[in-house]
Amino acid sequence: MLRNNVDEWSNNFSKEYPDVIRGDWNWKTNPYQITRYWEDRVKESKNNDAIYTLGMRGIHDSGMPGYKSNMVRP
């Protein structure tokens, strides 16, 4: 499993990117850093024969804050 939850985000991001402001674990407000973080995980595992599924979990497996519906997405 690649890093996909708020604890891994909080505990690892600043160690890996010491000069970058992390931002929230929230796709609505921080898609650039989250995408960058996932892309780097895929690069690290490039020699693995793997299929990646994409998902985000909130604190204690709660729902993620975000858009109320697809109709309000930009």
Summary of the structure (lengths in Angstrom):
residues: 74
radius of gyration: 13.3
end to end distance: 29.6
largest distance: 39.1
contacts: 133
relative contact order: 0.19
helix: 42%
strand: 3%
